[in-house]
Amino acid sequence: MIGRISKTLIRLRDLFRFRKFPGVQIHPSAVIDVPCEIGSGTRIWHFAHLYEGCSVGVDCMIGQNVMIGPNVSVGKGCKVQNNVSLYEGVTLGDGVFCGPGCVFTNVINPRAEIDRKHEFKPTLVRSGATLGANSTIVCGTTIGKFAFIGAAAVVTKNISDFEMVVGNPSRIIGHICVCGNNLPRDEWREATCRECGRLYALSPSGVRIIETSEIEQKPDD
């Protein structure tokens, strides 16, 4: 009798999920607290836990044992690999990759006996960025668009667009293309990705892609 009741409850839960989150694949072991938002095409795997108030965009992959905390925002097309916890205060842009065991924090100076929930510091990971396996992102920082954080790196300050960093604390070792390949490391004002052909400009304000329209308007030498 108990077994039948359990199976019935599981079917009812799955039916609720199907109606509440159409087009979303949710493993039976995952815990979804409502209300929350999950975009169509997203897959949520074993033992993941999505808290009330979080938002996950379309076509995301949420790996095994991932925790997405209250009011966390995950953009479309993100991949959050196994054993990642996105605590309250974290925002991921579109197309962000979080490697296995990537770590986020939301308090600078935690103590078990002191409640510092009113001191949460926000962390922003902009679109296209990659966070390597076991990297640690200290709260209050911003990771730029298409930046690349090496495995096990510890980020303690803001990282600009297209920067590639490694180490503890993290240090810049170069720049990286949208396609994920290294850009030339010599002194340059312009650089072309050897893999995809995108053209980049380096200025005091940082690295940016040179649009096709700019190339067409550029006078001949």
Backbone as CSV, one residue per row, in Angstrom:
resi,resn,N_x,N_y,N_z,CA_x,CA_y,CA_z,C_x,C_y,C_z
1,MET,0.822,-1.209,0.000,0.000,0.000,0.000,0.860,1.265,0.000
2,ILE,1.885,1.277,0.879,2.764,2.447,0.957,3.490,2.656,-0.364
3,GLY,3.912,1.532,-0.982,4.594,1.629,-2.264,3.712,2.227,-3.337
4,ARG,2.435,1.832,-3.355,1.497,2.370,-4.340,1.284,3.864,-4.132
5,ILE,1.158,4.263,-2.866,0.968,5.686,-2.558,2.181,6.494,-3.014
6,SER,3.376,5.953,-2.751,4.602,6.655,-3.151,4.667,6.826,-4.662
7,LYS,4.339,5.754,-5.392,4.360,5.835,-6.850,3.342,6.844,-7.361
8,THR,2.174,6.882,-6.715,1.146,7.840,-7.118,1.606,9.271,-6.887
9,LEU,2.241,9.509,-5.739,2.742,10.850,-5.433,3.823,11.270,-6.422
10,ILE,4.682,10.325,-6.798,5.737,10.626,-7.766,5.129,10.991,-9.116
11,ARG,4.101,10.238,-9.534,3.437,10.548,-10.805,2.798,11.927,-10.764
12,LEU,2.151,12.251,-9.639,1.527,13.570,-9.497,2.567,14.680,-9.537
13,ARG,3.705,14.439,-8.876,4.784,15.433,-8.898,5.300,15.642,-10.316
14,ASP,5.534,14.535,-11.026,6.038,14.640,-12.393,5.029,15.328,-13.304
15,LEU,3.741,15.059,-13.084,2.702,15.718,-13.875,2.692,17.215,-13.603
16,PHE,2.862,17.583,-12.329,2.914,19.004,-11.971,4.102,19.675,-12.644
17,ARG,5.260,19.022,-12.611,6.455,19.591,-13.232,6.272,19.752,-14.731
18,PHE,5.647,18.749,-15.358,5.441,18.807,-16.803,4.565,19.992,-17.175
19,ARG,3.530,20.230,-16.377,2.621,21.337,-16.669,3.219,22.681,-16.270
20,LYS,3.948,22.709,-15.165,4.523,23.954,-14.671,5.708,24.392,-15.513
21,PHE,6.519,23.421,-15.963,7.738,23.732,-16.709,7.742,22.956,-18.033
22,PRO,6.902,23.338,-18.974,6.841,22.612,-20.252,8.156,22.706,-21.013
23,GLY,8.559,21.587,-21.599,9.789,21.564,-22.379,11.049,21.470,-21.557
24,VAL,10.918,21.265,-20.238,12.074,21.159,-19.342,12.238,19.707,-18.907
25,GLN,13.467,19.204,-18.972,13.766,17.836,-18.537,14.298,17.886,-17.114
26,ILE,13.569,17.293,-16.173,13.940,17.332,-14.760,14.067,15.904,-14.242
27,HIS,15.234,15.557,-13.720,15.423,14.218,-13.168,14.556,14.050,-11.922
28,PRO,14.000,12.854,-11.706,13.118,12.647,-10.549,13.748,12.967,-9.199
29,SER,15.077,12.875,-9.087,15.728,13.135,-7.799,15.966,14.622,-7.541
30,ALA,15.761,15.472,-8.549,15.990,16.908,-8.378,14.885,17.524,-7.523
31,VAL,15.244,18.573,-6.786,14.287,19.289,-5.938,14.072,20.678,-6.536
32,ILE,12.823,21.001,-6.852,12.481,22.288,-7.455,11.507,23.003,-6.523
33,ASP,11.959,24.084,-5.905,11.086,24.868,-5.034,10.374,25.927,-5.867
34,VAL,9.079,26.032,-5.695,8.305,27.020,-6.448,7.847,28.129,-5.506
35,PRO,7.701,29.362,-6.066,7.842,29.690,-7.489,9.296,29.900,-7.903
36,CYS,9.619,29.454,-9.111,10.888,29.767,-9.753,10.654,29.710,-11.253
37,GLU,11.628,30.148,-12.030,11.478,30.177,-13.481,12.531,29.286,-14.125
38,ILE,12.080,28.419,-15.050,12.986,27.535,-15.786,12.589,27.591,-17.255
39,GLY,13.526,27.962,-18.116,13.233,28.107,-19.531,13.149,26.783,-20.267
40,SER,12.391,26.774,-21.336,12.210,25.580,-22.155,13.544,25.083,-22.709
41,GLY,13.673,23.766,-22.808,14.889,23.163,-23.340,15.973,22.939,-22.310
42,THR,15.753,23.382,-21.084,16.740,23.200,-20.014,16.665,21.784,-19.462
43,ARG,17.830,21.234,-19.111,17.921,19.904,-18.518,18.500,20.018,-17.111
44,ILE,17.844,19.366,-16.162,18.259,19.415,-14.760,18.491,17.987,-14.293
45,TRP,19.721,17.707,-13.839,20.115,16.333,-13.574,20.031,15.967,-12.091
46,HIS,20.567,14.786,-11.765,20.395,14.136,-10.471,20.732,15.052,-9.291
47,PHE,19.845,15.071,-8.303,20.075,15.693,-6.995,20.324,17.201,-7.056
48,ALA,19.981,17.834,-8.159,20.068,19.296,-8.217,18.972,19.894,-7.339
49,HIS,19.230,21.109,-6.845,18.245,21.791,-5.998,18.126,23.240,-6.454
50,LEU,16.945,23.604,-6.932,16.660,24.978,-7.338,15.752,25.608,-6.290
51,TYR,16.220,26.699,-5.691,15.486,27.344,-4.614,14.418,28.290,-5.150
52,GLU,13.477,28.572,-4.280,12.410,29.513,-4.599,12.987,30.865,-5.004
53,GLY,12.448,31.417,-6.086,12.850,32.750,-6.522,13.991,32.784,-7.512
54,CYS,14.600,31.628,-7.812,15.696,31.630,-8.789,15.133,31.624,-10.204
55,SER,15.994,31.943,-11.158,15.583,32.003,-12.559,16.655,31.351,-13.424
56,VAL,16.243,30.405,-14.264,17.155,29.709,-15.176,16.622,29.889,-16.591
57,GLY,17.474,30.341,-17.502,17.047,30.627,-18.864,16.829,29.380,-19.703
58,VAL,16.515,29.599,-20.960,16.252,28.494,-21.882,17.552,27.775,-22.247
59,ASP,17.408,26.492,-22.578,18.499,25.677,-23.139,19.731,25.608,-22.243
60,CYS,19.516,25.554,-20.937,20.634,25.403,-19.998,20.832,23.937,-19.638
61,MET,22.010,23.622,-19.124,22.293,22.301,-18.587,22.728,22.486,-17.139
62,ILE,21.944,21.940,-16.216,22.229,22.034,-14.790,22.648,20.645,-14.325
63,GLY,23.913,20.490,-13.962,24.485,19.180,-13.701,24.096,18.581,-12.364
64,GLN,24.654,17.405,-12.126,24.368,16.661,-10.903,24.835,17.422,-9.667
65,ASN,23.975,17.436,-8.639,24.315,18.007,-7.333,24.580,19.513,-7.394
66,VAL,23.950,20.199,-8.329,24.068,21.658,-8.420,23.015,22.304,-7.526
67,MET,23.412,23.364,-6.825,22.481,24.142,-6.017,22.385,25.548,-6.599
68,ILE,21.157,25.996,-6.873,20.916,27.355,-7.346,20.072,28.055,-6.296
69,GLY,20.668,29.030,-5.627,20.063,29.644,-4.460,18.961,30.639,-4.771
70,PRO,18.345,31.174,-3.726,17.258,32.141,-3.899,17.717,33.371,-4.676
71,ASN,16.879,33.808,-5.607,17.091,35.046,-6.368,18.313,35.011,-7.284
72,VAL,18.906,33.854,-7.466,20.011,33.715,-8.422,19.444,33.726,-9.839
73,SER,20.157,34.375,-10.750,19.729,34.439,-12.149,20.766,33.755,-13.034
74,VAL,20.307,32.794,-13.831,21.161,32.077,-14.778,20.629,32.369,-16.179
75,GLY,21.473,32.908,-17.048,21.042,33.281,-18.391,20.794,32.084,-19.288
76,LYS,20.443,32.352,-20.519,20.138,31.277,-21.461,21.417,30.592,-21.942
77,GLY,21.293,29.303,-22.243,22.400,28.558,-22.827,23.585,28.330,-21.915
78,CYS,23.400,28.422,-20.604,24.511,28.196,-19.669,24.700,26.707,-19.399
79,LYS,25.935,26.331,-19.061,26.239,24.971,-18.633,26.878,25.045,-17.248
80,VAL,26.169,24.509,-16.264,26.664,24.479,-14.889,26.952,23.021,-14.561
81,GLN,28.225,22.681,-14.490,28.620,21.287,-14.334,28.441,20.813,-12.891
82,ASN,28.737,19.537,-12.659,28.457,18.890,-11.378,29.083,19.620,-10.184
83,ASN,28.344,19.589,-9.068,28.850,20.037,-7.762,29.180,21.522,-7.708
84,VAL,28.376,22.334,-8.371,28.527,23.791,-8.310,27.376,24.364,-7.494
85,SER,27.690,25.292,-6.580,26.665,25.978,-5.795,26.650,27.451,-6.169
86,LEU,25.505,27.910,-6.664,25.323,29.318,-7.010,24.534,29.966,-5.879
87,TYR,25.246,30.654,-5.002,24.607,31.230,-3.823,23.904,32.541,-4.155
88,GLU,23.012,32.936,-3.277,22.286,34.192,-3.462,23.271,35.339,-3.680
89,GLY,22.992,36.147,-4.693,23.887,37.242,-5.060,24.635,36.988,-6.351
90,VAL,24.593,35.736,-6.854,25.301,35.388,-8.093,24.379,35.581,-9.294
91,THR,24.920,36.188,-10.346,24.204,36.342,-11.613,25.094,35.842,-12.741
92,LEU,24.570,34.933,-13.553,25.282,34.444,-14.732,24.611,35.002,-15.980
93,GLY,25.401,35.579,-16.886,24.868,36.025,-18.162,24.580,34.843,-19.071
94,ASP,24.347,35.119,-20.343,24.051,34.058,-21.304,25.325,33.293,-21.670
95,GLY,25.170,31.993,-21.882,26.269,31.186,-22.397,27.465,31.056,-21.483
96,VAL,27.266,31.135,-20.182,28.368,30.984,-19.223,28.618,29.498,-18.966
97,PHE,29.895,29.121,-18.884,30.283,27.745,-18.565,30.916,27.725,-17.178
98,CYS,30.332,26.943,-16.264,30.894,26.747,-14.923,31.397,25.315,-14.834
99,GLY,32.713,25.139,-14.736,33.295,23.810,-14.693,32.975,23.076,-13.402
100,PRO,33.229,21.765,-13.367,32.922,20.955,-12.184,33.594,21.500,-10.927
101,GLY,32.820,21.606,-9.854,33.373,22.028,-8.580,33.720,23.496,-8.489
102,CYS,33.301,24.293,-9.449,33.532,25.743,-9.388,32.861,26.303,-8.131
103,VAL,33.543,27.233,-7.443,33.071,27.719,-6.142,32.741,29.209,-6.198
104,PHE,31.571,29.560,-5.672,31.185,30.956,-5.479,31.024,31.222,-3.982
105,THR,31.183,32.479,-3.594,30.922,32.881,-2.214,30.006,34.102,-2.240
106,ASN,29.466,34.474,-1.088,28.679,35.711,-1.043,28.937,36.554,0.201
107,VAL,29.885,36.119,1.049,30.287,36.898,2.219,31.812,36.917,2.273
108,ILE,32.386,38.097,2.506,33.845,38.239,2.531,34.458,37.624,3.780
109,ASN,33.834,37.845,4.937,34.431,37.420,6.209,33.447,36.597,7.038
110,PRO,33.095,35.391,6.576,32.076,34.598,7.283,32.551,34.076,8.635
111,ARG,31.610,34.032,9.570,31.799,33.369,10.859,30.548,32.551,11.142
112,ALA,30.729,31.341,11.650,29.586,30.470,11.897,28.599,31.085,12.882
113,GLU,29.121,31.833,13.866,28.255,32.344,14.925,27.708,33.739,14.637
114,ILE,28.057,34.333,13.482,27.591,35.681,13.149,26.748,35.630,11.880
115,ASP,25.529,36.155,11.960,24.639,36.200,10.797,25.006,37.402,9.932
116,ARG,25.479,37.137,8.715,25.883,38.222,7.821,25.084,38.199,6.519
117,LYS,23.845,37.709,6.588,23.027,37.649,5.381,22.750,39.033,4.806
118,HIS,22.805,40.053,5.650,22.588,41.419,5.172,23.843,41.993,4.520
119,GLU,24.937,41.217,4.515,26.197,41.691,3.948,26.565,40.968,2.654
120,PHE,25.615,40.234,2.065,25.916,39.530,0.823,26.449,40.502,-0.228
121,LYS,27.528,40.096,-0.894,28.103,40.909,-1.969,27.812,40.234,-3.315
122,PRO,27.329,40.990,-4.291,26.949,40.386,-5.576,28.158,39.975,-6.410
123,THR,27.973,38.936,-7.188,28.974,38.480,-8.151,28.307,38.391,-9.516
124,LEU,28.931,39.001,-10.514,28.379,39.004,-11.868,29.354,38.319,-12.817
125,VAL,28.863,37.313,-13.525,29.645,36.650,-14.574,28.977,36.992,-15.896
126,ARG,29.662,37.765,-16.723,29.050,38.248,-17.955,29.020,37.156,-19.034
127,SER,28.247,37.417,-20.052,27.954,36.424,-21.085,29.217,35.850,-21.724
128,GLY,29.190,34.544,-21.958,30.253,33.868,-22.686,31.467,33.480,-21.874
129,ALA,31.522,33.862,-20.596,32.703,33.573,-19.778,32.795,32.084,-19.453
130,THR,34.027,31.617,-19.238,34.292,30.237,-18.844,35.001,30.229,-17.501
131,LEU,34.472,29.451,-16.563,35.086,29.289,-15.247,35.568,27.849,-15.140
132,GLY,36.876,27.660,-15.059,37.449,26.325,-15.075,37.114,25.512,-13.839
133,ALA,37.343,24.205,-13.934,37.053,23.290,-12.834,37.766,23.720,-11.558
134,ASN,37.027,23.707,-10.447,37.558,24.013,-9.113,38.055,25.451,-8.957
135,SER,37.706,26.323,-9.882,38.055,27.733,-9.687,37.181,28.322,-8.585
136,THR,37.693,29.364,-7.929,36.970,30.025,-6.842,36.774,31.490,-7.196
137,ILE,35.528,31.946,-7.136,35.199,33.331,-7.453,34.793,34.019,-6.153
138,VAL,35.674,34.848,-5.616,35.374,35.555,-4.374,34.299,36.604,-4.657
139,CYS,33.352,36.731,-3.750,32.192,37.590,-3.986,32.596,39.055,-4.144
140,GLY,31.710,39.806,-4.798,31.958,41.219,-5.042,32.742,41.489,-6.305
141,THR,32.959,40.467,-7.128,33.746,40.624,-8.350,32.862,40.493,-9.586
142,THR,33.388,41.003,-10.704,32.724,40.880,-12.001,33.674,40.201,-12.973
143,ILE,33.186,39.174,-13.649,33.952,38.468,-14.675,33.457,38.962,-16.028
144,GLY,34.358,39.475,-16.864,33.974,40.084,-18.127,33.506,39.087,-19.174
145,LYS,32.963,39.623,-20.256,32.460,38.800,-21.349,33.587,37.961,-21.956
146,PHE,33.309,36.689,-22.140,34.213,35.737,-22.784,35.565,35.623,-22.076
147,ALA,35.649,36.081,-20.835,36.865,35.857,-20.055,37.026,34.362,-19.793
148,PHE,38.257,33.966,-19.482,38.553,32.547,-19.266,39.313,32.409,-17.952
149,ILE,38.696,31.721,-16.986,39.304,31.508,-15.676,39.859,30.092,-15.640
150,GLY,41.167,29.954,-15.475,41.799,28.642,-15.498,41.377,27.768,-14.331
151,ALA,41.569,26.462,-14.485,41.220,25.506,-13.439,41.936,25.849,-12.139
152,ALA,41.190,25.833,-11.035,41.695,26.057,-9.676,42.157,27.484,-9.412
153,ALA,41.928,28.401,-10.341,42.292,29.801,-10.106,41.406,30.400,-9.019
154,VAL,41.946,31.387,-8.301,41.186,32.089,-7.263,41.059,33.547,-7.680
155,VAL,39.845,33.955,-8.023,39.593,35.307,-8.519,39.221,36.206,-7.350
156,THR,40.032,37.244,-7.123,39.806,38.155,-6.001,39.502,39.578,-6.460
157,LYS,39.560,39.821,-7.776,39.272,41.158,-8.302,38.625,41.019,-9.673
158,ASN,38.118,42.122,-10.197,37.405,42.091,-11.470,38.299,41.610,-12.608
159,ILE,37.702,40.853,-13.524,38.387,40.367,-14.714,37.706,40.994,-15.931
160,SER,38.491,41.591,-16.823,37.930,42.292,-17.978,37.553,41.322,-19.094
161,ASP,36.825,41.841,-20.079,36.421,41.043,-21.234,37.643,40.410,-21.903
162,PHE,37.515,39.151,-22.274,38.505,38.398,-23.058,39.805,38.108,-22.309
163,GLU,39.915,38.463,-21.042,41.137,38.164,-20.295,41.181,36.689,-19.902
164,MET,42.394,36.135,-19.908,42.622,34.762,-19.475,43.504,34.807,-18.233
165,VAL,43.026,34.197,-17.133,43.751,34.279,-15.869,43.939,32.888,-15.279
166,VAL,45.020,32.731,-14.512,45.304,31.478,-13.809,45.915,31.822,-12.457
167,GLY,45.986,30.831,-11.567,46.752,30.970,-10.338,45.969,31.455,-9.134
168,ASN,46.688,31.531,-8.005,46.124,31.973,-6.728,47.084,32.961,-6.059
169,PRO,46.691,34.258,-6.010,45.506,34.842,-6.656,45.672,34.871,-8.169
170,SER,44.562,34.987,-8.868,44.611,34.903,-10.327,45.415,36.054,-10.922
171,ARG,46.103,35.773,-12.017,46.889,36.778,-12.739,46.636,36.610,-14.234
172,ILE,46.739,37.691,-14.961,46.476,37.661,-16.397,47.670,37.047,-17.124
173,ILE,47.393,36.080,-17.993,48.470,35.493,-18.799,48.235,35.708,-20.294
174,GLY,47.139,36.353,-20.648,46.874,36.603,-22.059,45.423,36.949,-22.295
175,HIS,45.037,36.879,-23.565,43.656,37.155,-23.957,43.152,36.014,-24.828
176,ILE,41.846,35.887,-24.884,41.265,34.715,-25.533,40.100,35.127,-26.422
177,CYS,39.928,34.407,-27.511,38.892,34.720,-28.496,37.530,34.193,-28.045
178,VAL,36.491,34.689,-28.676,35.142,34.179,-28.448,35.096,32.669,-28.653
179,CYS,35.864,32.170,-29.627,35.841,30.745,-29.949,36.646,29.902,-28.967
180,GLY,37.336,30.549,-28.008,38.059,29.813,-26.977,39.519,29.567,-27.263
181,ASN,40.049,30.141,-28.331,41.465,29.982,-28.653,42.257,31.228,-28.263
182,ASN,43.538,31.008,-27.919,44.393,32.106,-27.477,44.623,33.118,-28.594
183,LEU,44.675,34.393,-28.205,45.093,35.435,-29.133,46.602,35.624,-29.007
184,PRO,47.275,36.128,-30.046,48.729,36.332,-29.987,49.125,37.129,-28.753
185,ARG,50.216,36.743,-28.102,50.613,37.359,-26.836,51.635,38.475,-27.001
186,ASP,52.106,38.712,-28.212,53.055,39.798,-28.422,52.362,41.143,-28.223
187,GLU,53.176,42.199,-28.124,52.595,43.540,-28.042,51.850,43.823,-29.342
188,TRP,50.569,44.179,-29.210,49.799,44.408,-30.424,48.700,45.423,-30.171
189,ARG,48.360,46.131,-31.239,47.193,47.007,-31.196,45.999,46.308,-31.816
190,GLU,46.277,45.387,-32.734,45.236,44.573,-33.337,45.735,43.133,-33.395
191,ALA,44.813,42.191,-33.294,45.181,40.778,-33.381,44.051,40.010,-34.048
192,THR,44.432,38.993,-34.807,43.460,38.141,-35.487,43.548,36.732,-34.922
193,CYS,42.405,36.176,-34.562,42.377,34.800,-34.077,42.774,33.857,-35.207
194,ARG,43.737,32.995,-34.936,44.230,32.082,-35.971,43.212,31.001,-36.310
195,GLU,42.230,30.792,-35.432,41.263,29.720,-35.654,40.020,30.188,-36.397
196,CYS,39.432,31.306,-35.941,38.147,31.724,-36.520,38.242,33.005,-37.340
197,GLY,39.377,33.732,-37.236,39.566,34.924,-38.046,38.998,36.202,-37.469
198,ARG,38.419,36.158,-36.261,37.911,37.391,-35.662,39.064,38.350,-35.399
199,LEU,38.783,39.652,-35.597,39.794,40.690,-35.417,39.513,41.450,-34.126
200,TYR,40.568,41.684,-33.336,40.440,42.349,-32.040,41.328,43.586,-31.986
201,ALA,40.899,44.548,-31.171,41.681,45.753,-30.924,41.978,45.856,-29.438
202,LEU,43.211,46.259,-29.107,43.615,46.466,-27.721,43.803,47.956,-27.491
203,SER,43.134,48.467,-26.466,43.235,49.881,-26.125,43.332,50.001,-24.610
204,PRO,43.610,51.211,-24.095,43.677,51.372,-22.637,42.404,50.943,-21.920
205,SER,41.280,50.962,-22.629,40.014,50.576,-22.004,39.766,49.079,-22.064
206,GLY,40.655,48.323,-22.740,40.506,46.875,-22.788,40.505,46.326,-24.197
207,VAL,40.096,45.064,-24.320,40.065,44.370,-25.606,38.634,44.350,-26.129
208,ARG,38.495,44.560,-27.427,37.168,44.487,-28.036,37.283,43.906,-29.434
209,ILE,36.170,43.342,-29.902,36.102,42.827,-31.265,35.921,43.994,-32.224
210,ILE,36.671,43.989,-33.318,36.481,44.980,-34.376,35.396,44.457,-35.309
211,GLU,34.306,45.194,-35.397,33.179,44.762,-36.215,33.502,44.879,-37.705
212,THR,32.789,44.101,-38.512,32.999,44.112,-39.959,32.803,45.504,-40.540
213,SER,31.822,46.239,-40.025,31.547,47.583,-40.538,32.734,48.514,-40.312
214,GLU,33.452,48.326,-39.188,34.624,49.151,-38.906,35.749,48.842,-39.887
215,ILE,35.909,47.563,-40.226,36.957,47.173,-41.170,36.682,47.782,-42.540
216,GLU,35.409,47.766,-42.945,35.041,48.308,-44.252,35.281,49.807,-44.328
217,GLN,35.126,50.509,-43.175,35.291,51.954,-43.156,36.738,52.378,-42.932
218,LYS,37.609,51.423,-42.573,38.991,51.744,-42.259,39.738,52.151,-43.527
219,PRO,40.413,53.312,-43.542,41.121,53.747,-44.750,42.308,52.848,-45.057
220,ASP,42.637,52.736,-46.329,43.787,51.931,-46.736,45.075,52.594,-46.273
221,ASP,46.076,51.764,-45.942,47.385,52.300,-45.533,48.122,52.885,-46.732
